[in-house]
Amino acid sequence: MTTDTHSIPAQDAEGATGDDQQLRGRALGLLIVLCGAAFLEGVDVAMFNVALPVIRADLGLATGELQWVVSAYILGYGGFMLLGGRAADLLGRRRVFLGAMTVFLVFSALGGLATESWMLLAARAVTGIAAAFMMPAGLSIITTSFAEGPLRTRALLIYAGIGAAGFSLGLVAGGLLTILGWRWVFFAPVLVTAVLLALGLPLVPRQAAASARIGRGRADVAGAVTVTGAFLALIAAIEQSSHASPLVAGGLAGASLVLFAAFVMVERRAPEPLVRLSFLRRMTLLRAYAGAASLAAGFMGFQFLVVLHLQELLGWTTLQASLAMLVLGIDAILAPTVTPRLVARFGLWPVILGGLALASASFVLFLPVSPDWTYAAMFPSFLALGLAFTLAYGPLTVAATDGVADDDQGLSGGLLYASFQFGAAIGLAATSALLTALGADGVGPVDATRAALVVPLAASVVGIAVAIAGVIAAKGRASAPR
C-alpha cells in the first residue's frame, strides 16, 4: 500500500475520541479543496445545459453540433472514469488529482476562447477526460487521508453533499453567467480552479511511492485500452439512442459488448490486471454501484421532464426554471449536519433506503401535473428529491468505499462515478425516447410528461429493491456470530 509522507497530523484530523472527532487544521483545509473540486465539476456540467442556446446563436452551431457540446464531455468523462480511478491508485493520487485539475483549468480557458465549433468540442472532450481523472482521485484522497470510522464517514458525507449541490446550484450559476456572456461559463471555472490549485499544492498529501504493484509486472496496457474503448462505445450508444438511427446506437452497443468481453479475457490472463475480476464480485460494492446508477437515472429523467414542462409549456425563462429547482441544493446544508447522525443511529443502508424511497415519492408527487399548476404545487416534489439526495448520495459514496483497501480506493471511486454517469445517461436517454415516441403518437405534452414519469419511477423502484437487499445483508452481518 502507499504511505503518505505529507499526511495530516493526528491532532488536526481528530479531537479526543469517538464522537469528539472534529475536522480542523490541515484536515479541514484538505477537505475544502476536495469539496471545491467536486462542487466545481457539478457546477461545470450544469451550467452548460443552460448556456447551450446562447452558444449556438453566437457560434452558429447546427443542432447536431450543439448536442455534441454536452456529448463530448459525457464521452470523455464516462469513457475514461475507470482508467482515471485506477491511475490514481497506480500513479499516485496527488499527482493525478493536481495534474487533472491543471488540465481542467487549461482547457476550460481554451473553451472560453473558442471561435470555431471544433475548438469548443475539443475543449469539452478534454475537460471531460480531466474530470474523469480528477474526481475518483479526489475521492480516494479522502478515503486514504482519514481513518476509517466516524471521521471518514463525516468527511465523505460533506464531500458528497457539496458535490451534489454543485449540480443544482450550477443551473442558477449558468443562468446568471450567461447574462454576462456564454464565455463566462468557461472562464468562471478557470478562476475557481486556479484558487483550488493554489490551496491544493501545500495541502494534498504526498505519497512515498506509487502502488506497490507497480514494477512487479508490465503495465496492463491492453486492459486499459479495451475497457476505455468499451466505456466510450457504451456511453456513445446510450447518448445516441434518443436521436440517432437504431443502426448507429445498436452498432455502438455491440462494439461495447465485444470490447468488454475482450477486457475480461485480458484481465484473466494479465499478470498485473488493471482490475482484478474478484473485486467485481463483492456484493456490498455492487449494491452501492447499482444504487448510485438508479438514483442518477431517476434524477436525470425527472429533471429533463421538469425543465421542459417549465420552459416549453409554462413559458418560464431559463433562470426562473433554475431558481425553481434551487431547493434541490438543500443537501449541501443537511448532508454534513443531519445525515451523519442518521447514519450513526440507523446505519448506512436504512438511510439509503429512506433516500431512494423519497426519490420515488418525489416522482409520484409530480404525477398530477397540469398546465395550471403553481410553483407551490410543484414544491413538495422538488423538496422530496432534495431530501432524497441528502439521505442517499453521501451514504452510497461511503458504501462504495467502506472496507476497500487503500490500493483499490481509486478503482472503487472510478466505478462509483461511472455508475452515476451510466445511470444518468440511461435515465435521460430512456425518458427522452419515451417522450418523443408519445409526442409522435399525438399524445399531448402534459399527458406525455405524466406517462414518461414511468422511467424515473422505475429507476427508483430498482434502487429501493437494491437498498432493501442492502438492509437485509447488513442485518445478517450484524447478527452473525463472531
N, C-alpha and C positions, 0 to 999 in steps of 0.2 A: 504494500500500500504506500501511498505517498505520505510524506510528512511535511508539515508547514514549518518553515524557518522564520516566518514572519507572522506567527499565529497571534490570536487575540489573547491578551493576558487574562488569567482567570478572574482577577478582581474586576476587570472591565466587562467580562461576559456574564457574570452572575453575582448575585448577592450572597447572603449567608448560606441558606439551604432551602431545598424543596420549593415551596410556593413563594419564597422570598427572592427567587431568582429574578433579576432585572436586566434589562438591556441598557448598557451605559458605556461610555468611553468609546474605545475602538470598535466594540461590537455594535453599538448604535450607529456609529459613522459608517461602518461597512454595510449595515442593513439599509441605511438611507441610500447609499449608492446603488445597491442591488434593486431596491424597490423603485428607485428612479429609472433604472433601465427597463424594468418590467412595465412601469407606467408609460414610459416613452414608447415602447413597442405597441401597447394597446392604443394609445392616442394616435400614433402614426397610421395604424390601419384604419381607424375610424374616420379620421379627418378626410381621407381620400374619397370615401363614399359620398361625402357632402360636396367636395370640390370638383367632381368629375364634369358636371355641365359647364362650369366656367373654364376649365381646362380645354374642353372640346371647342368652345367658342373662340378662345384665344389662339390655339394652335391649329384649328381647322381639322381636328381628328374626325375620321369617319366612325360610325357606330362600332364597327368591328375592331378598330384600333382602340377605341375608348375602353372597351371591356378588358383589353389587354393591359391597361394601366393597373388594374386590380389583379388580373390573372398572372401577370409576370411576377408580381410579388408573391402571390399564393404558390406558384410553382417553385420559386426559389426557396421559400420558407418551408413548405411541406416536403419538398423533394429532398432537401439536404438536412432535415431535422435530426434524423437518426445518426447520420455521419457527423453532424455538429456535436451532438451529445457525446459520441464515442471519442471524438477528437479531444474533448475536454479531459476525459479520463486518461488518454494516452499521451497527449502533448503538453498537458499542464493547464489547469483551469484558469489561472491568472493570465497566461499567455493568450489563450483562446478568447477569453472574455474581453480583455482590453484590446486585443487585435481586431476582433469582430466589431467592437464599438467604434474603433477608428475607421474601419471600412464603412460602417453605417454613416458616420459623420461625413466622410468624403463624398460618398455617392448621393447622400441627401442633398448636399450642396450642389453637386453636378446636376441633379434633377431640377433644382430650382433655377439653374442657369440654362436649361434646355431650350433650344429654339426649333428643334425638329422632333417629330414623334419618336423616331428610333432612339434618340438620345434619352428621351423621357422613359421609354420602355426598358432600355438597358440599365438605367439608373435604378428603376424599381426592381428589376430582377436581381441585381447585385445587392441591393439593400435587403431584399428578402432572404438571400443567402446569408448575409451578415447576421440577420436576426436569428436564423436557424442555428448559428454557432453561438451567438450571444446568450440566448435565453436558457438553453439547458446548462451552459457553463455557469451562468449566474445562479441557477437553482442548485447545482452541485456545490458551488462555493458555500452556500448557506448550510447545506446538509453535512459538509465536511468541516465547517468552521465552528458550528455549535454542537455541543454534545447531545446525543440522542436523549430525549426526555422532554419535560415541560418547556424548557427554554427554546429548544429547536422547534417544537410544535408551535410556540407562540410566534417565533420568527417567521416560520413558513406561512402561518395564517395571516400575518401582517403583509408579507410579501405577495401572497396570492390575492388578498383583498384589494390591495392598491393596484396590482396589475389588472385585475378585472375591472376596477373602477376607471382605469385609463380608457377603456373602450367606450363606456357610456359618456364620460366627460369629453372624450375626443370628438364626439358628434357635435357638441356645443362649441368646442375649440375650433373645429373645422369651419363651422358657420361664421364665427367671428373673424377668423383669419382670412377667409375667402372675401370678406368685405374689404379687407386691405389689399387683396390681390392673391391669386392662387399660388404664386411662388412662395408666399409666406408659409404655406402648408409644408413646403420643403425646408425653408430657412429656419423656422421656429425649432424643429427638432435638432438642427445643427447647433444652435445656441445651447440648448439643454444638454446635448451630448458632450459638448466641449466642457461644460461645468462638471458633469459626471466623470469625465476622463481625468480632469484635474484633481478631483477628490479621490478617484479610484486608485491612482498611481501609488499614493502612500498607504492606502487602507486595505486593498485587496491582498490577502496573504500570498507570500511567495512559497513555492514548493521546492524541496531539495532536489527533486528529480522527477522526471515523468514516471508513469506507472512502471512497476517492476516487470511488467510483461514485455515492455519494450526491450529489445535486444536479445530476447530469448529465442526469437524466430523472426522470419520475414514478416513485414507488414502485410496485412490481408488486403492487398490492392484489389484483387478480383471480387472479394466480398463487398468492398466499398463501392466499386463501380456498379455491380449488379443491383445492390439494394437501393442505391441512389437513383439508378435508372428505373427501377420498379416503382419507387415512390413518385418520381416525376411523371411516369406514364399513368399511374393511378390517379394522382391529383388532376392531371390534364383530362383524363377520361371523365371524372366527376364534374369538373368545371365546364367541360364542353357539352355535357349531356343535355343541358337545358336549351342550347342554342345552335348546336352543330348537328350534322346528319348522324343518324344511328350508326352508319358505317364507320364514321370517324371515331365516335365515342367507343363503339364496340372494338374497333381495332386497337385503340389505346388500352382498353381494359384487357384485351387478350395479350398484348405485349407485356403489360404489367404482370399478369399471371405467369407468363413464361420466365420473366426476369426474377420473380420471387421464387419460382421453382429452381432456377439456376443458383440463386443465392443460397437456398437451403442445401443444395448439393455441394456448393463451395464450402459452406461453413462446416459441413460434416467431415470434410477432408482437410481443412486448413489446420496446420499445426498451432497457429495462434489466431483463432477466428475473431472477426470483428464483433460478432455476437455469439456467445455460447448458447446453443439451442436449449439447453437445460434452463437458462434464465427465463425463457418464454413459457416454461411450464409451471411457473409459480402462480397459483390461483389467486393469491391475495393481490398480486400486482395486476394480473389480467382483469380482475374485477375493478380495480381503480382505473385502468385504461378504458374499460367499457363504460364505466360511469361517466368519465370525462367526455367521451365521444357522444353519449346520449344527451348530456347537459348542453354541449355546444350545438348539437343538431337541433334540439328544440329551440334554443335561444335564437339561432340564426334564421331558422324558418319563421319564427314568430316575429322577429324584428322586421324581416322583409315584408311580411303582410301588413304590419302596423304602419310602417313608413309609407307604403303605397296607399293605404286607406287614408292616412292623414293628409298626404300631399296631393294625390290624384283625385280622391273623392271629395274630401272636405276643403281642398284648396289651401291648406296651410303652407307657409313658407318652410324652407329647409331649416332655418333657425328655430321656428316655432315647433316643428316636429322634434328637433333635437332637445329643446328645453322640456318638451312634454315627457321625454324619456329620461330626464336627468335623475329622477328618483331611483333609477337602476344603480346609480353610483352610491347608494346607501351602504353598500358592503364595505366601502372604504372606511366608514365610521364604525360599523358594527363588527366587521370581521376581526379587527385587532382587539376589540374590547369584550364583546359578548361571546363570540364563537369559541375562544379558548376555554372559557368557563363551562360552556355546554359540553365540549369535548371531554374535559376533565370529569364532568358529572356523569355523562351518559356513554361516552366512548365515541370513536370515530364514525363507525358505520350507522349507528342510530341517528347521529346528527346529519350524515349524508342522506339517509333515507328521508328525514324531515325536509331537507332542502329539495330533493328531487320530487317529493310529494307537493311541495309548494310550487314548483315549476309546473307540474300538471294542473294544479289549481289555478294558476295564472292563465293558462290556455283555456281552461273551462270557463273562467270568468269572462273571457273575451268572446265566447261563442254567441251571446245575444246581440253582438254589434249591429248597429243600424245607422243609417245616414244622419239621423238627428241626435246621435249620442253626443253628450257633452264630455269635456275632459274629466269631470267628476265621476262619470260612469266608467271611464277607462282606468282611472287612477288605481282602484284596487288590484287590477290585473298587473299593472306596472310595479306596484309596491310588492306584490307577491313574488314577482320574478326577481326583484332586487333582493328580497329576503332569501329566495332560493339560492342565489349566488353567495349570499352571506354564509349560509349553512353548508353548501355543497362544495364550492370551488376550492377553498382552502383545505378542508379535510381530505378531499380527493388528492390534493397535492401531497399531503402528509402520508396518506395511504400508499401512494406510489413510490415513496422514498423510505418508508419505515422498514427497518431491518435490512436494508440494502447495503452491501459492503462499499467502502469509500471508492474502491476502484471501479465500481459499477454505477455510481450515482449519476454521472453524466449520461450514461446509456439509458437509465430509467427515466431521467428527465427528458431526454430526447423522445423516448417512446410516449411519455405522457403528453408532451406538446404536440407530437404527431397525431395522437388520438384526438386531442381537441381540434386540430386542424382538419383531420379527415371527417370528424363528426360535423363540424361547421360546414364543410364543403358539401357533404351528403345532404344535410338538412336544407341548405339553401337550394341546391340543385333539384331535390325532390319537390320542395314546396313550389319553386318556380315552374317546374314542369307540369305539376298538377294544376296550378293556377292558369297556366297558358292553355292547357287542354280544356279546362272548364270554360274559359273565355271563348275558345274556338267552337264549343258546343252551344254557345248562345246563353250561357248562364250569366246572370247579372253580377256586377262587381262585388256587391255585398254578400250575396249568396255564395259566390265563388270564394270569397275570403273565409266565410264560415266553413265551407267544405274543405278548404285547403288547410284549415287548422288541424285536420286529422294527422298531418305529418308531424308537427311538434308534439301533439298529444301522444302519438305512437312512440316517438323517441323518449318521451318522459316515462311512459309505461315500461319500456325496456329498462330504463335507468332504475325505476322503482324495483323491478324484479331483481336486477343486479344487486341493489342495496339490501334487499331482503335476504338474499343469499349471503351477503357480507355480514349482516347482523347474526344470522344463524351460525355461520362459521366462527365468528368472534365469541359467541356464547359457548360453542362447543370447545374452543380452545381454553376459555376461562374455567370451564367445569371439568376439563380433562385432568386426571391425576398426575401429579408431578413427582 
